[in-house]
């Protein structure tokens, strides 16, 4: 009866006189499962910086930004008169601004030329911006 309650296997006549020999052998063969230990610090994967002459696709020139829709509409109408031949567009972003932009460039040289022209027409605060930020 004692063998049933203490978890030992019955006496093995071919082996040792000790009834718990098989239990001890099983304990020696047991390998505890390994557990994953995450690293203590996160190291982000490295990315290569873009080349020096990299120009993002869909670069625009932002000429103004307003919270008030009426001001943005008036500014857009004035920009269309001041900059004939330029596509002027108004985009609303998630921060609550109406951004007035012109052009879509994939050539930084052309964008810089147009920026100089736009500034010469009285839009001194204009700057080059990637459209991925205009959402």
C-alpha positions as CSV (number, residue, x, y, z in Angstrom):
1,X,0.0,0.0,0.0
2,X,2.7,2.4,0.8
3,X,4.0,2.2,-2.8
4,X,0.7,3.5,-4.1
5,X,0.6,6.5,-1.8
6,X,4.2,7.7,-2.1
7,X,4.3,7.5,-5.9
8,X,7.0,4.9,-6.2
9,X,6.8,2.1,-8.7
10,X,6.5,-1.5,-7.5
11,X,9.6,-3.4,-6.7
12,X,11.7,-4.5,-9.7
13,X,13.0,-8.0,-9.1
14,X,15.6,-7.9,-11.8
15,X,17.2,-4.7,-10.5
16,X,17.9,-3.3,-7.1
17,X,16.3,-4.2,-3.7
18,X,15.1,-0.6,-3.4
19,X,11.5,-0.2,-4.7
20,X,12.1,3.5,-5.5
21,X,15.1,2.9,-7.8
22,X,13.0,3.5,-10.9
23,X,11.6,6.8,-9.5
24,X,15.1,8.1,-8.9
25,X,16.1,7.1,-12.5
26,X,13.1,8.9,-13.9
27,X,14.1,12.0,-11.9
28,X,17.6,12.0,-13.3
29,X,16.2,11.8,-16.9
30,X,13.8,14.7,-16.4
31,X,14.8,17.9,-18.2
32,X,12.7,20.9,-17.2
33,X,11.2,22.9,-20.1
34,X,13.2,25.9,-21.1
35,X,11.6,29.3,-20.9
36,X,12.1,32.3,-23.1
37,X,13.8,35.2,-21.3
38,X,13.4,38.4,-23.4
39,X,16.4,40.8,-23.7
40,X,16.5,43.5,-21.1
41,X,16.8,46.3,-23.6
42,X,15.2,46.8,-27.0
43,X,17.6,47.5,-29.9
44,X,15.7,48.7,-33.0
45,X,16.8,47.3,-36.3
46,X,19.2,49.5,-38.1
47,X,18.1,51.2,-41.3
48,X,20.3,52.8,-43.9
49,X,19.8,56.6,-44.2
50,X,18.7,57.8,-47.6
51,X,21.3,59.0,-50.0
52,X,22.3,62.6,-50.0
53,X,20.5,63.4,-53.2
54,X,17.3,61.6,-52.0
55,X,14.1,63.3,-52.9
56,X,10.8,62.0,-51.5
57,X,8.1,61.3,-54.0
58,X,5.1,63.7,-53.7
59,X,7.0,66.6,-52.2
60,X,5.0,69.8,-52.2
61,X,5.5,73.5,-51.4
62,X,3.4,74.6,-48.5
63,X,2.5,78.3,-48.7
64,X,0.1,78.6,-45.8
65,X,-1.8,77.0,-43.0
66,X,-5.0,78.2,-41.2
67,X,-7.4,76.9,-38.6
68,X,-10.2,79.1,-39.9
69,X,-11.7,77.7,-43.2
70,X,-12.8,81.2,-44.4
71,X,-9.2,82.5,-44.1
72,X,-7.9,79.4,-45.9
73,X,-10.4,79.8,-48.7
74,X,-9.5,83.5,-49.1
75,X,-5.7,82.7,-49.0
76,X,-6.2,80.0,-51.6
77,X,-8.1,82.3,-54.0
78,X,-5.4,85.0,-53.6
79,X,-2.6,82.4,-54.2
80,X,-4.3,81.2,-57.5
81,X,-4.2,84.8,-58.7
82,X,-0.6,85.5,-57.5
83,X,0.7,82.2,-58.9
84,X,-0.8,81.6,-62.3
85,X,-0.1,78.2,-63.8
86,X,0.5,76.6,-60.4
87,X,-1.8,74.0,-59.0
88,X,-3.0,75.3,-55.7
89,X,-4.6,72.8,-53.3
90,X,-6.0,72.9,-49.8
91,X,-5.7,69.9,-47.5
92,X,-7.1,69.5,-44.0
93,X,-4.8,67.6,-41.6
94,X,-5.6,65.7,-38.4
95,X,-4.3,68.5,-36.2
96,X,-7.1,70.8,-37.4
97,X,-5.2,72.9,-40.0
98,X,-6.1,73.7,-43.6
99,X,-2.8,73.6,-45.4
100,X,-2.4,75.3,-48.7
101,X,0.1,73.7,-51.0
102,X,1.3,73.8,-54.6
103,X,2.9,71.3,-56.9
104,X,3.9,67.7,-56.5
105,X,7.6,67.1,-57.1
106,X,9.8,64.1,-57.3
107,X,12.8,66.3,-58.2
108,X,14.2,68.4,-55.3
109,X,16.0,70.8,-57.7
110,X,12.7,71.7,-59.4
111,X,11.0,72.1,-56.0
112,X,13.7,74.5,-54.9
113,X,13.4,76.5,-58.1
114,X,9.7,76.8,-57.6
115,X,10.1,77.6,-53.9
116,X,12.3,80.6,-54.8
117,X,9.7,81.8,-57.3
118,X,6.9,81.4,-54.8
119,X,8.8,83.3,-52.1
120,X,9.5,86.1,-54.7
121,X,5.8,86.5,-55.2
122,X,5.3,87.4,-51.5
123,X,5.0,84.0,-49.8
124,X,8.1,84.3,-47.6
125,X,7.0,81.6,-45.2
126,X,6.7,78.9,-47.9
127,X,8.7,75.7,-47.5
128,X,9.2,72.3,-49.0
129,X,7.3,69.4,-47.4
130,X,6.6,65.7,-48.0
131,X,2.9,65.0,-48.6
132,X,2.9,62.0,-46.3
133,X,2.6,64.5,-43.4
134,X,-0.5,66.0,-45.0
135,X,-3.0,63.5,-43.7
